[in-house]
Amino acid sequence: MSPFTIALKIVLLYIASIVSLSMSTSIRIGVITNYAVGPAFQELKQSADALDVSLEQIKVPFIELSNFSDSELVKKTLSYDAVYYRTGLRDTALDHLTVILKRANIPLINGSEHSGSHRKVQQSLIADAAGILQPRGLSMENPKYEKIANKLGSSFIAKPDFSSHGTDVKLITSQADLTTLIKTTNRDRFIFQELIKNVSEYRVYTLGRKYIASYKKILPTGDFRANLHTGGSMITTEPKYVSLLSEFSAKVADAFQADIAGLDIFIADNTCMFLELNWQPGWENLEAITGINFSDETIKYICKIARTGH
């Protein structure tokens, strides 16, 4: 056997061993969500397949309270290299799962940090504690228009403590508006914020508490809400604001210890103001606007966490 043939065989064996090692260490990601048919999960699945990463849904049809630590849910999560929480658990159960997976050295993305802070009142308190600028706001049991107006002005915004997509977010200008809102929404807790005019609103996406992409929200005609689900649209963020949003969003994500997040931010007079954090952001049309494939970046980020632990 010639030296060339021997060398070639060694190279081929080396390549085969690398491929084998790569296959044997393929990352397995479990996503806790009850919405596998949604676009976010489907895009994550496509990205994972393209990157040769295993990604599976973990459904939560119910939570076993008396046998949680040995439940099928916990057993399943323990079989993955990393777990990404989106929906299905709340507060205490998520806290307990975080502890269990931490003991097993399995990263839980958006774990106990998410617990409780999906509510807008809690988000405002976290932002305040971190010195993050936000609109003036308050929460009140049995809310009365005059008391709120004395603090926030005659026109103000009312948001349910827990909601998404701009659902039931209303402009309040009278006691009649407030009474109608309470009767028609069946919500038991609201956050009230001052109405801020002449500002621009942005959605910023972060991974690992760092800026990844953003877009500017455009208000629909006749509505103060810029949410896409209420008729708003999106355009490219002005280059002059990218560094400003990058620095501010990193501060917010760090305050919330958010691994993966979508942040809604106002800009007025070159100053950023925090509105809210979405722990389960969607990213439809984001790539078309920014050129960033957020699902690809998310899978790469989770794989990095699974391999390195940080």
C-alpha positions in Angstrom: 0.0 0.0 0.0 1.5 3.3 -1.1 2.1 6.2 1.3 -0.5 8.2 -0.6 -3.2 5.5 -0.1 -2.4 5.2 3.6 -2.6 9.0 4.0 -5.9 9.1 2.1 -7.4 6.3 4.3 -6.3 8.2 7.4 -8.0 11.4 6.2 -11.2 9.5 5.3 -11.3 7.8 8.7 -10.8 11.1 10.4 -13.6 12.7 8.4 -15.9 9.7 9.2 -15.1 10.0 12.9 -16.0 13.7 12.8 -19.3 13.1 11.0 -20.1 10.3 13.4 -19.3 12.5 16.4 -21.4 15.3 15.0 -24.3 12.9 14.5 -24.0 11.4 18.0 -23.9 14.8 19.6 -26.8 16.3 17.6 -28.7 18.7 19.8 -32.2 17.8 20.9 -34.5 20.7 21.7 -37.9 20.4 23.3 -40.3 23.3 23.0 -43.0 23.6 25.6 -46.1 24.9 23.7 -49.6 23.9 23.0 -49.6 25.6 19.6 -47.5 23.5 17.3 -49.6 24.6 14.3 -48.6 28.2 14.9 -46.2 30.0 12.6 -43.5 30.5 15.2 -43.2 26.8 16.0 -43.4 25.8 12.4 -40.6 28.2 11.4 -38.5 27.0 14.3 -39.0 23.4 13.1 -38.0 24.3 9.6 -34.8 26.0 10.9 -34.0 23.1 13.1 -34.4 20.6 10.3 -32.2 22.8 8.0 -29.5 23.0 10.7 -29.7 19.2 11.4 -31.1 19.8 14.9 -33.9 17.8 16.5 -36.8 19.9 17.7 -40.0 18.5 19.2 -43.1 19.9 20.8 -43.8 19.3 24.5 -47.5 19.6 25.1 -49.0 20.4 28.5 -52.6 19.1 28.5 -52.7 19.3 32.3 -50.3 19.6 35.2 -50.0 16.8 37.8 -49.8 18.6 41.1 -49.4 15.7 43.5 -46.8 14.0 41.4 -45.2 16.8 39.4 -41.6 15.8 39.9 -42.3 12.4 38.5 -44.9 13.4 35.9 -44.7 12.6 32.2 -44.1 16.3 31.5 -41.0 16.4 33.7 -39.7 13.0 32.4 -40.1 14.2 28.8 -38.3 17.5 29.4 -35.4 15.6 31.1 -34.8 13.7 27.8 -33.7 16.9 25.9 -30.4 18.8 25.7 -32.3 22.1 26.1 -35.9 23.2 26.6 -37.5 26.3 25.3 -40.6 27.5 27.2 -43.3 29.3 25.2 -46.7 28.5 26.5 -48.6 26.0 28.6 -47.3 26.5 32.2 -47.7 29.4 34.5 -45.9 30.8 37.5 -45.3 28.1 40.2 -45.2 25.0 37.9 -42.7 26.8 35.7 -40.6 27.7 38.7 -40.5 24.1 39.9 -39.6 22.8 36.4 -36.8 25.3 36.2 -35.3 23.9 39.5 -35.7 20.3 38.3 -33.9 21.0 35.0 -31.2 23.1 36.6 -30.4 20.1 38.9 -30.1 18.0 35.7 -27.9 20.6 34.0 -30.5 21.0 31.2 -30.9 24.7 30.2 -34.5 26.0 30.3 -34.8 29.0 27.9 -37.2 31.6 29.3 -37.8 29.6 32.4 -38.5 30.9 35.9 -37.6 34.5 34.8 -40.8 34.4 32.7 -42.9 33.4 35.8 -45.1 36.3 36.9 -43.4 38.8 34.6 -45.7 38.1 31.7 -48.1 40.4 33.5 -47.9 44.1 32.7 -48.1 45.3 36.3 -45.1 43.2 37.2 -43.2 44.3 34.1 -43.7 47.9 35.1 -42.4 47.2 38.6 -39.3 45.4 37.2 -38.6 48.2 34.8 -38.9 50.8 37.6 -36.6 48.8 39.9 -34.0 48.8 37.1 -34.3 52.5 36.4 -35.7 52.0 32.9 -37.7 54.9 31.6 -41.4 54.1 30.9 -44.7 55.9 30.6 -46.3 57.0 33.9 -48.7 54.3 35.0 -50.7 52.9 37.9 -52.9 50.0 38.9 -56.1 50.3 40.9 -58.8 48.1 42.3 -62.3 49.4 41.5 -60.8 52.0 39.2 -62.4 55.5 39.0 -61.8 57.8 36.1 -61.3 61.0 38.1 -58.7 59.5 40.3 -56.7 58.1 37.4 -57.2 61.3 35.3 -55.7 63.3 38.2 -52.6 61.3 37.9 -52.3 60.6 34.2 -54.3 63.3 32.5 -57.8 63.4 31.0 -57.0 60.9 28.3 -55.1 57.8 29.2 -54.5 54.2 28.0 -56.0 51.1 29.8 -54.5 47.7 29.3 -55.5 44.4 30.8 -52.8 43.1 33.1 -52.5 40.0 31.0 -53.2 40.3 27.2 -51.5 40.2 23.9 -51.7 41.6 20.3 -53.3 44.8 21.6 -56.4 43.0 22.7 -58.7 45.1 24.9 -56.2 48.0 25.0 -58.4 51.1 25.0 -58.1 54.9 25.0 -60.1 56.2 28.0 -61.5 59.8 28.1 -64.4 59.4 30.5 -65.9 57.3 33.3 -68.3 55.9 30.7 -65.4 54.6 28.6 -63.9 53.0 31.7 -67.2 51.4 32.8 -67.8 50.0 29.3 -64.3 48.6 29.2 -64.6 46.8 32.6 -68.1 45.4 31.7 -67.2 44.2 28.2 -63.8 42.6 28.8 -64.4 40.5 31.9 -60.9 41.5 33.1 -60.2 41.9 36.8 -57.0 43.9 36.7 -55.8 46.7 34.4 -52.7 48.9 34.1 -53.4 52.5 33.2 -50.7 54.6 31.4 -50.4 58.1 30.3 -51.1 58.9 26.6 -47.9 59.9 25.0 -48.2 61.7 21.7 -45.6 62.4 18.9 -43.6 59.3 19.5 -42.5 56.4 17.2 -43.0 52.8 18.3 -40.5 49.9 17.6 -40.5 46.2 18.1 -37.0 44.9 19.0 -36.0 41.2 19.1 -33.3 40.1 21.5 -31.4 36.8 22.0 -29.1 36.2 24.9 -30.1 39.8 26.1 -28.6 41.3 23.0 -30.2 43.2 20.1 -30.8 41.0 17.0 -33.3 42.9 14.8 -36.0 45.5 14.9 -38.7 47.3 12.9 -40.7 50.4 13.2 -44.5 50.1 13.8 -46.8 52.3 11.7 -50.2 53.3 13.2 -53.3 52.4 11.2 -55.7 55.2 10.3 -57.9 56.2 13.2 -56.3 54.0 15.8 -53.7 54.8 18.5 -52.4 51.2 18.6 -49.6 50.1 16.3 -50.0 46.4 16.8 -50.0 44.3 13.6 -53.1 42.5 14.8 -55.0 45.7 15.0 -54.2 46.9 11.5 -50.7 48.4 12.0 -47.8 47.9 9.6 -44.1 47.6 9.8 -41.2 49.3 8.0 -37.4 49.2 8.4 -35.9 50.9 11.5 -34.1 54.1 10.7 -30.3 53.4 10.8 -29.8 56.4 13.1 -31.8 54.6 15.8 -30.3 51.1 15.6 -27.5 51.8 18.2 -30.0 53.6 20.5 -32.4 50.7 20.4 -29.6 48.2 20.7 -28.3 49.7 23.9 -31.7 50.2 25.5 -33.1 46.8 24.6 -30.0 45.1 26.0 -30.6 46.9 29.3 -34.3 45.9 29.4 -33.6 42.2 28.5 -30.9 42.1 31.2 -33.3 43.5 33.8 -35.8 40.8 32.9 -33.1 38.1 32.5 -34.9 37.3 29.2 -33.2 34.8 26.9 -35.5 35.3 24.0 -37.9 38.3 23.8 -39.7 40.9 21.7 -39.7 44.4 23.2 -42.0 47.2 22.4 -40.2 50.6 22.7 -41.1 54.2 22.2 -38.6 56.7 20.8 -39.1 60.5 21.4 -36.4 63.1 21.1 -33.7 60.5 20.8 -34.9 58.9 24.1 -36.1 55.3 24.5 -39.1 54.4 26.7 -40.1 50.8 27.6 -43.7 49.7 26.9 -43.7 45.9 27.4 -41.9 42.7 26.9 -43.3 39.7 25.0 -41.9 36.4 26.1 -43.4 34.5 23.2 -42.8 36.9 20.3 -43.9 36.1 16.8 -41.7 37.1 13.9 -43.8 37.0 10.8 -42.4 39.1 8.0 -39.4 40.0 10.1 -36.9 38.5 7.6 -38.5 40.4 4.7 -38.1 43.7 6.6 -34.7 43.2 8.2 -33.0 40.3 6.4 -32.6 38.5 9.7 -34.0 34.9 10.0 -35.0 35.0 13.6 -35.9 31.4 13.8 -32.5 30.4 12.5 -30.8 32.7 15.0 -33.0 31.3 17.8 -32.1 27.7 17.0 -28.4 28.6 16.9 -28.6 30.4 20.2 -30.3 27.5 21.9 -27.7 25.1 20.5 -25.0 27.3 21.9 -26.6 27.3 25.3 -27.0 23.5 25.2 -23.3 23.0 24.3 -21.7 25.6 26.6 -24.3 26.3 29.3 -24.2 30.1 28.6 
